C-alpha cells in the first residue's frame, strides 16, 4: 500500500485528481439549462478596489485596480505557521493580503513578493480595506467634511475620494 502525505495546500488538487470520472462526464452531458441552479443568498464575497498609488511591476506597468475576496478561517490561520511570520510578526499582513487579493490589474497570481513591493500607502489602504470587508461586511466609511462639518458616507471600493 502506497502512502501519500497530504498538506492543507494541495488538498483541493488531490481531491480533484481523485474525483470519480463519471461525475465530470455526467456534468458535461447535462446542458446548462437543465443544471440545478444555485440559490443566491445575497452574500457578496469579492470586493473591487483602487489603490491610491498603484503597484509597479518589473516592466514598469502600474496596476491600480484589483479584487479582494472575503477571508476564510484558513486564510487567517495559515500565516501563523509561516516561517517568515514567526521570524517577523509584522510580515503577517503581507502574507494575509497575498492570500485574499485575487487580482491586481492584469496580475492574477498575487503572492507575498508582489505585496512586499507595494508602496506603504497602498499596503495601509489594503489593510484597512481588509478590515472593513471582513469585520464590518462593507466598504463604506463615515466621513465628515472639514469645511461644513457635514457627515456623509463614501464607498472605499470604487472611485477616488473627492471624485463623483
Contact map, one row per residue, 1 for C-alpha under 8 A:
11100000000000000000000000000000000000000000000000000000000000000000000000000000000000000000000000000000000000000000000000000000000000000000000000000000000000000000
11110000000000000000000000000000000000000000000000000000000000000000000000000000000000000000000000000000000000000000000000000000000000000000000000000000000000000000
11111000000000000000000000000000000000000000000000000000000000000000000000000000000000000000000000000000000000000000000000000000000000000000000000000000000000000000
01111100000000000000000000000000000000000000000000000000000000000000000000000000000000000000000000000000000000000000000000000000000000000000000000000000000000000000
00111110000000000000000000000000000000000000000000000000000000000000000000000000000000000000000000000000000000000000000000000000000000000000000000000000000000000000
00011111011000000000000000000000000000000000000000000000000000000000000000000000000000000000000000000000000000000000000000000000000000000000000000000000000000000000
00001111111000000000000000000000000000000000000000000000000000000000000000000000000000000000000000000000000000000000000000000000000000000000000000000000000000000000
00000111111000000000000000000000000000000000000000000000000000000000000000000000000000000000000000000000000000000000000000000000000000000000000000000000000000000000
00000011111100000000000000000000000000000000000000000000000000000000000000000000000000000000000000000000000000000000000000000000000000000000000000000000000000000000
00000111111111000000000000000000000000000000000000000000000000000000000000000000000000000000000000000000000000000000000000000000000000000000000000000000000000000000
00000111111111100000000000000000000000000000000000000000000000000000000000000000000000000000000000000000000000000000000000000000000000000000000000000000000000000000
00000000111111110000000000000000000000000000000000000000000000000000000000000000000000000000000000000000000000000000000000000000000000000000000000000000000000000000
00000000011111111000000000000000000000000000000000000000000000000000000000000000000000000000000000000000000000000000000000000000000000000000000000000000000000000000
00000000011111111100000000000000000000000000000000000000000000000000000000000000000000000000000000000000000000000000000000000000000000000000000000000000000000000000
00000000001111111110000000000000000000000000000000000000000000000000000000000000000000000000000000000000000000000000000000000000000000000000000000000000000000000000
00000000000111111110000000000000000000000000000000000000000000000000000000000000000000000000000000000000000000000000000000000000000000000000000000000000000000000000
00000000000011111110000000000000000000000000000000000000000000000000000000000000000000000000000000000000000000000000000000000000000000000000000000000000000000000000
00000000000001111111000000000000000000000000000000000000000000000000000000000000000000000000000000000000000000000000000000000000000000000000000000000000000000000000
00000000000000111111101000000000000000000000000000000000000000000000000000000000000000000000000000000000000000000000000000000000000000000000000000000000000000000000
00000000000000000111111100000000000000000000000000000000000000000000000000000000000000000000000000000000000000000000000000000000000000000000000000000000000000000000
00000000000000000011111110000000000000000000000000000000000000000000000000000000000000000000000000000000000000000000000000000000000000000000000000000000000000000000
00000000000000000001111111000000000000000000000000000000000000000000000000000000000000000000000000000000000000000000000000000000000000000000000000000000000000000000
00000000000000000011111111100000000000000000000000000000000000000000000000000000000000000000000000000000000000000000000000000000000000000000000000000000000000000000
00000000000000000001111111110000000000000000000000000000000000000000000000000000000000000000000000000000000000000000000000000000000000000000000000000000000000000000
00000000000000000000111111111000000000000000000000000000000000000000000000000000000000000000000000000000000000000000000000000000000000000000000000000000000000000000
00000000000000000000011111111100000000000000000000000000000000000000000000000000000000000000000000000000000000000000000000000000000000000000000000000000000000000000
00000000000000000000001111111100000000000000000000000000000000000000000000000000000000000000000000000000000000000000000000000000000000000000000000000000000000000000
00000000000000000000000111111110000000000000000000000000000000000000000000000000000000000000000000000000000000000000000000000000000000000000000000000000000000000000
00000000000000000000000011111110000000000000000000000000000000000000000000000000000000000000000000000000000000000000000000000000000000000000000000000000000000000000
00000000000000000000000001111111011000000000000000000000000000000000000000000000000000000000000000000000000000000000000000000000000000000000000000000000000000000000
00000000000000000000000000011111111000000000000000000000000000000000000000000000000000000000000000000000000000000000000000000000000000000000000000000000000000000000
00000000000000000000000000000111111000000000000000000000000000000000000000000000000000000000000000000000000000000000000000000000000000000000000000000000000000000000
00000000000000000000000000000011111000000000000000000000000000000000000000000000000000000000000000000000000000000000000000000000000000000000000000000000000000000000
00000000000000000000000000000111111100000000000000000000000000000000000000000000000000000000000000000000000000000000000000000000000000000000000000000000000000000000
00000000000000000000000000000111111110000000000000000000000000000000000000000000000000000000000000000000000000000000000000000000000000000000000000000000000000000000
00000000000000000000000000000000011111000000000000000000000000000000000000000000000000000000000000000000000000000000000000000000000000000000000000000000000000000000
00000000000000000000000000000000001111100000000000000000000000000000000000000000000000000000000000000000000000000000000000000000000000000000000000000000000000000000
00000000000000000000000000000000000111110000000000000000000000000000000000000000000000000000000000000000000000000000000000000000000000000000000000000000000000000000
00000000000000000000000000000000000011111000000000000000000000000000000000000000000000000000000000000000000000000000000000000000000000000000000000000000000000000000
00000000000000000000000000000000000001111110000000000000000000000000000000000000000000000000000000000000000000000000000000000000000000000000000000000000000000000000
00000000000000000000000000000000000000111110000000000000000000000000000000000000000000000000000000000000000000000000000000000000000000000000000000000000000000000000
00000000000000000000000000000000000000011111000000000000000000000000000000000000000000000000000000000000000000000000000000000000000000000000000000000000000000000000
00000000000000000000000000000000000000011111100000000000000000000000000000000000000000000000000000000000000000000000000000000000000000000000000000000000000000000000
00000000000000000000000000000000000000000111111000000000000000000000000000000000000000000000000000000000000000000000000000000000000000000000000000000000000000000000
00000000000000000000000000000000000000000011111000000000000000000000110000000000000000000000000000000000000000000000000000000000000000000000000000000000000000000000
00000000000000000000000000000000000000000001111100000000000000000011110000000000000000000000000000000000000000000000000000000000000000000000000000000000000000000000
00000000000000000000000000000000000000000001111110000000000000000011100000000000000000000000000000000000000000000000000000000000000010000000000000000000000010000000
00000000000000000000000000000000000000000000011111000000000000001111000000000000000000000000000000000000000000000000000000000000000000000000000000000000000011000000
00000000000000000000000000000000000000000000001111100000000000001111000000000000000000000000000000000000000000000000000000000000000000000000000000000000000111000000
00000000000000000000000000000000000000000000000111110100000000011100000000000000000000000000000000000000000000000000000000000000000000000000000000000000000011110000
00000000000000000000000000000000000000000000000011111110000000011100000000000000000000000000000000000000000000000000000001001100000000000000000000000000000000000000
00000000000000000000000000000000000000000000000001111100000000010000000000000000000000000000000000000000000000000000000011001000000000000000000000000000000000010000
00000000000000000000000000000000000000000000000000111110000000010000000000000000000000000000000000000000000000000000001011000000000000000000000000000000000000000000
00000000000000000000000000000000000000000000000001111111000001111000000000000000000000000000000000000000000000000000011001000000000000000000000000000000000000000000
00000000000000000000000000000000000000000000000000101111100011110000000000000000000000000000000000000000000000000000111000000000000000000000000000000000000000000000
00000000000000000000000000000000000000000000000000000111111111100000000000000000000000000000000000000000000000000000010000000000000000000000000000000000000000000000
00000000000000000000000000000000000000000000000000000011111111100000000000000000000000000000000000000000000000000000000000000000000000000000000000000000000000000000
00000000000000000000000000000000000000000000000000000001111110000000000000000000000000000000000000000000000000000000000000000000000000000000000000000000000000000000
00000000000000000000000000000000000000000000000000000001111110000000000000000000000000000000000000000000000000000000000000000000000000000000000000000000000000000000
00000000000000000000000000000000000000000000000000000001111111000000000000000000000000000000000000000000000000000000000000000000000000000000000000000000000000000000
00000000000000000000000000000000000000000000000000000011111111100000000000000000000000000000000000000000000000000000000000000000000000000000000000000000000000000000
00000000000000000000000000000000000000000000000000000111100111110000000000000000000000000000000000000000000000000000000000000000000000000000000000000000000000000000
00000000000000000000000000000000000000000000000000000111100011111100000000000000000000000000000000000001110000000000000000000000000000000000000000000000000000000000
00000000000000000000000000000000000000000000000001111110000001111100000000000000000000000000000000000001100000000000000000000000000000000000000000000000000000000000
00000000000000000000000000000000000000000000000111100100000000111110000000000000000000000000000000000001100000000000000000000000000000000000000000000000000000000000
00000000000000000000000000000000000000000000000111100000000000111111000000000000000000000000000000001111100000000000000000000000000000000000000000000000000000000000
00000000000000000000000000000000000000000000011110000000000000001111100000000000000000000000000000001111000000000000000000000000000000000000000000000000000000000000
00000000000000000000000000000000000000000000011110000000000000000111110000000000000000000000000000011110000000000000000000000000010000000000000000000000000000000000
00000000000000000000000000000000000000000000111000000000000000000011111000000000000000000000000000011100000000000000000000000000000000000000000000000000000000000000
00000000000000000000000000000000000000000000110000000000000000000001111100000000000000000000000000010000000000000000000000000000000011000000000000000000000000000000
00000000000000000000000000000000000000000000000000000000000000000000111111110000000000000000000000010000000000000000000000000000000001000000000000000000000000000000
00000000000000000000000000000000000000000000000000000000000000000000011111110000000000000000000000000000000000000000000000000000000000000000000000000000000000000000
00000000000000000000000000000000000000000000000000000000000000000000001111111000000000000000000000000000000000000000000000000000000000000000000000000000000000000000
00000000000000000000000000000000000000000000000000000000000000000000001111111100000000000000000000000000000000000000000000000000000000000000000000000000000000000000
00000000000000000000000000000000000000000000000000000000000000000000001111111110000000000000000100110000000000000000000000000000000000000000000000000000000000000000
00000000000000000000000000000000000000000000000000000000000000000000001111111111000000000000000100000000000000000000000000000000000000000000000000000000000000000000
00000000000000000000000000000000000000000000000000000000000000000000000011111111100000000000000000000000000000000000000000000000000000000000000000000000000000000000
00000000000000000000000000000000000000000000000000000000000000000000000001111111110000000000000000000000000000000000000000000000000000000000000000000000000000000000
00000000000000000000000000000000000000000000000000000000000000000000000000111111110010000001001100000000000000000000000000000000000000000000000000000000000000000000
00000000000000000000000000000000000000000000000000000000000000000000000000011111110011000001000000000000000000000000000000000000000000000000000000000000000000000000
00000000000000000000000000000000000000000000000000000000000000000000000000001111111011000000000000000000000000000000000000000000000000000000000000000000000000000000
00000000000000000000000000000000000000000000000000000000000000000000000000000111111111000000000000000000000000000000000000000000000000000000000000000000000000000000
00000000000000000000000000000000000000000000000000000000000000000000000000000000111111100000000000000000000000000000000000000000000000000000000000000000000000000000
00000000000000000000000000000000000000000000000000000000000000000000000000000000011111111010000000000000000000000000000000000000000000000000000000000000000000000000
00000000000000000000000000000000000000000000000000000000000000000000000000000011111111111111001000000000000000000000000000000000000000000000000000000000000000000000
00000000000000000000000000000000000000000000000000000000000000000000000000000001111111111000000000000000000000000000000000000000000000000000000000000000000000000000
00000000000000000000000000000000000000000000000000000000000000000000000000000000001111111000000000000000000000000000000000000000000000000000000000000000000000000000
00000000000000000000000000000000000000000000000000000000000000000000000000000000000111111111000000000000000000000000000000000000000000000000000000000000000000000000
00000000000000000000000000000000000000000000000000000000000000000000000000000000000111111111000000000000000000000000000000000000000000000000000000000000000000000000
00000000000000000000000000000000000000000000000000000000000000000000000000000000000010011111100000000000000000000000000000000000000000000000000000000000000000000000
00000000000000000000000000000000000000000000000000000000000000000000000000000000000110011111111000000000000000000000000000000000000000000000000000000000000000000000
00000000000000000000000000000000000000000000000000000000000000000000000000000011000010011111111100000000000000000000000000000000000000000000000000000000000000000000
00000000000000000000000000000000000000000000000000000000000000000000000000000000000000000111111110000000000000000000000000000010000000000000000000000000000000000000
00000000000000000000000000000000000000000000000000000000000000000000000000000000000000000011111111000000000000010011000000000000000000000000000000000000000000000000
00000000000000000000000000000000000000000000000000000000000000000000000000000010000010000011111111100000000000110000000000000000000000000000000000000000000000000000
00000000000000000000000000000000000000000000000000000000000000000000000000110010000000000001111111110000000000000000000000000000000000000000000000000000000000000000
00000000000000000000000000000000000000000000000000000000000000000000000000000000000000000000111111111000000000010010000000000110010000000000000000000000000000000000
00000000000000000000000000000000000000000000000000000000000000000000000000000000000000000000011111111000000001110110000000000000000000000000000000000000000000000000
00000000000000000000000000000000000000000000000000000000000000000000000000100000000000000000001111111100000001100000000000000000000000000000000000000000000000000000
00000000000000000000000000000000000000000000000000000000000000000001111000100000000000000000000111111100000000000000000000000000000000000000000000000000000000000000
00000000000000000000000000000000000000000000000000000000000000000111100000000000000000000000000011111111000001000000000000000000000000000000000000000000000000000000
00000000000000000000000000000000000000000000000000000000000000000111100000000000000000000000000000111111000111000000000000000000000000000000000000000000000000000000
00000000000000000000000000000000000000000000000000000000000000000111000000000000000000000000000000001111111111000000000000000000000000000000000000000000000000000000
00000000000000000000000000000000000000000000000000000000000000111110000000000000000000000000000000001111111101000000000000000000000000000000000000000000000000000000
00000000000000000000000000000000000000000000000000000000000000111100000000000000000000000000000000000011111100000000000000000000000000000000000000000000000000000000
00000000000000000000000000000000000000000000000000000000000000100000000000000000000000000000000000000011111100000000000000000000000000000000000000000000000000000000
00000000000000000000000000000000000000000000000000000000000000000000000000000000000000000000000000000011111111000000000000000000000000000000000000000000000000000000
00000000000000000000000000000000000000000000000000000000000000000000000000000000000000000000000000000111111111000000000000000000000000000000000000000000000000000000
00000000000000000000000000000000000000000000000000000000000000000000000000000000000000000000000000000110001111100000000000000000000000000000000000000000000000000000
00000000000000000000000000000000000000000000000000000000000000000000000000000000000000000000000001101111001111111110000000000000000000000000000000000000000000000000
00000000000000000000000000000000000000000000000000000000000000000000000000000000000000000000001001100000000011111110000000000000000000000000000000000000000000000000
00000000000000000000000000000000000000000000000000000000000000000000000000000000000000000000011011000000000001111111000000000000000000000000000000000000000000000000
00000000000000000000000000000000000000000000000000000000000000000000000000000000000000000000000000000000000001111111100000000000000000000000000000000000000000000000
00000000000000000000000000000000000000000000000000000000000000000000000000000000000000000000000001000000000001111111110000000000000000000000000000000000000000000000
00000000000000000000000000000000000000000000000000000000000000000000000000000000000000000000010011000000000001111111110000100000000000000000000000000000000000000000
00000000000000000000000000000000000000000000000000000000000000000000000000000000000000000000010000000000000000011111110000000000000000000000000000000000000000000000
00000000000000000000000000000000000000000000000000000010000000000000000000000000000000000000000000000000000000001111111000000000000000000000000000000000000000000000
00000000000000000000000000000000000000000000000000000111000000000000000000000000000000000000000000000000000000000111111101100000000000000000000000000000000000000000
00000000000000000000000000000000000000000000000000001110000000000000000000000000000000000000000000000000000000000000111111100000000000000000000000000000000000000000
00000000000000000000000000000000000000000000000000000000000000000000000000000000000000000000000000000000000000000000011111110000000000000000000000000000000000000000
00000000000000000000000000000000000000000000000000011000000000000000000000000000000000000000000000000000000000000000001111111000000000000000000000000000000000000000
00000000000000000000000000000000000000000000000000111100000000000000000000000000000000000000000000000000000000000000011111111100000000000000000000000000000000000000
00000000000000000000000000000000000000000000000000000000000000000000000000000000000000000000000000000000000000000010011111111110000000000000000000000000000000000000
00000000000000000000000000000000000000000000000000000000000000000000000000000000000000000000000000000000000000000000000111111111000000000000000000000000000000000000
00000000000000000000000000000000000000000000000000110000000000000000000000000000000000000000000000000000000000000000000011111111100000000000000000000000000000000000
00000000000000000000000000000000000000000000000000100000000000000000000000000000000000000000000010000000000000000000000001111111110000000000000000000000000000000000
00000000000000000000000000000000000000000000000000000000000000000000000000000000000000000000100010000000000000000000000000111111111000000000000000000000000000000000
00000000000000000000000000000000000000000000000000000000000000000000000000000000000000000000000000000000000000000000000000011111111100000000000000000000000000000000
00000000000000000000000000000000000000000000000000000000000000000000000000000000000000000000000000000000000000000000000000001111111110000010000000000000000100000000
00000000000000000000000000000000000000000000000000000000000000000001000000000000000000000000000010000000000000000000000000000111111111000000000000000000000000000000
00000000000000000000000000000000000000000000000000000000000000000000000000000000000000000000000000000000000000000000000000000011111111110000000000000000000000000000
00000000000000000000000000000000000000000000000000000000000000000000000000000000000000000000000000000000000000000000000000000001111111111111000000000000000000000000
00000000000000000000000000000000000000000000001000000000000000000000010000000000000000000000000000000000000000000000000000000000111111111110000000000000000000000000
00000000000000000000000000000000000000000000000000000000000000000000011000000000000000000000000000000000000000000000000000000000011111111100000000000000000000000000
00000000000000000000000000000000000000000000000000000000000000000000000000000000000000000000000000000000000000000000000000000000001111111000000000000000000000000000
00000000000000000000000000000000000000000000000000000000000000000000000000000000000000000000000000000000000000000000000000000000001111111100000000000000000000000000
00000000000000000000000000000000000000000000000000000000000000000000000000000000000000000000000000000000000000000000000000000000000111111110000000000000000000000000
00000000000000000000000000000000000000000000000000000000000000000000000000000000000000000000000000000000000000000000000000000000000111011111000000000000000000000000
00000000000000000000000000000000000000000000000000000000000000000000000000000000000000000000000000000000000000000000000000000000100110001111100000000000001110000000
00000000000000000000000000000000000000000000000000000000000000000000000000000000000000000000000000000000000000000000000000000000000100000111110000000000111110000000
00000000000000000000000000000000000000000000000000000000000000000000000000000000000000000000000000000000000000000000000000000000000000000011111000000000111100000000
00000000000000000000000000000000000000000000000000000000000000000000000000000000000000000000000000000000000000000000000000000000000000000001111100000011110000000000
00000000000000000000000000000000000000000000000000000000000000000000000000000000000000000000000000000000000000000000000000000000000000000000111110000011110000000000
00000000000000000000000000000000000000000000000000000000000000000000000000000000000000000000000000000000000000000000000000000000000000000000011111001111000000000000
00000000000000000000000000000000000000000000000000000000000000000000000000000000000000000000000000000000000000000000000000000000000000000000001111111111000000000000
00000000000000000000000000000000000000000000000000000000000000000000000000000000000000000000000000000000000000000000000000000000000000000000000111111000000000000000
00000000000000000000000000000000000000000000000000000000000000000000000000000000000000000000000000000000000000000000000000000000000000000000000011111000000000000000
00000000000000000000000000000000000000000000000000000000000000000000000000000000000000000000000000000000000000000000000000000000000000000000000011111100000000000000
00000000000000000000000000000000000000000000000000000000000000000000000000000000000000000000000000000000000000000000000000000000000000000000000111111110000000000000
00000000000000000000000000000000000000000000000000000000000000000000000000000000000000000000000000000000000000000000000000000000000000000000000110011111000000000000
00000000000000000000000000000000000000000000000000000000000000000000000000000000000000000000000000000000000000000000000000000000000000000000011110001111100000000000
00000000000000000000000000000000000000000000000000000000000000000000000000000000000000000000000000000000000000000000000000000000000000000000011110000111110000000000
00000000000000000000000000000000000000000000000000000000000000000000000000000000000000000000000000000000000000000000000000000000000000000001111000000011111000000000
00000000000000000000000000000000000000000000000000000000000000000000000000000000000000000000000000000000000000000000000000000000000000000001111000000001111100001000
00000000000000000000000000000000000000000000000000000000000000000000000000000000000000000000000000000000000000000000000000000000000000000011100000000000111111000000
00000000000000000000000000000000000000000000000010000000000000000000000000000000000000000000000000000000000000000000000000000000100000000011100000000000011111101000
00000000000000000000000000000000000000000000001111000000000000000000000000000000000000000000000000000000000000000000000000000000000000000011000000000000001111100000
00000000000000000000000000000000000000000000000111000000000000000000000000000000000000000000000000000000000000000000000000000000000000000000000000000000001111110000
00000000000000000000000000000000000000000000000001000000000000000000000000000000000000000000000000000000000000000000000000000000000000000000000000000000000111111011
00000000000000000000000000000000000000000000000001010000000000000000000000000000000000000000000000000000000000000000000000000000000000000000000000000000000001111110
00000000000000000000000000000000000000000000000000000000000000000000000000000000000000000000000000000000000000000000000000000000000000000000000000000000010100111110
00000000000000000000000000000000000000000000000000000000000000000000000000000000000000000000000000000000000000000000000000000000000000000000000000000000000000011111
00000000000000000000000000000000000000000000000000000000000000000000000000000000000000000000000000000000000000000000000000000000000000000000000000000000000000111111
00000000000000000000000000000000000000000000000000000000000000000000000000000000000000000000000000000000000000000000000000000000000000000000000000000000000000100111
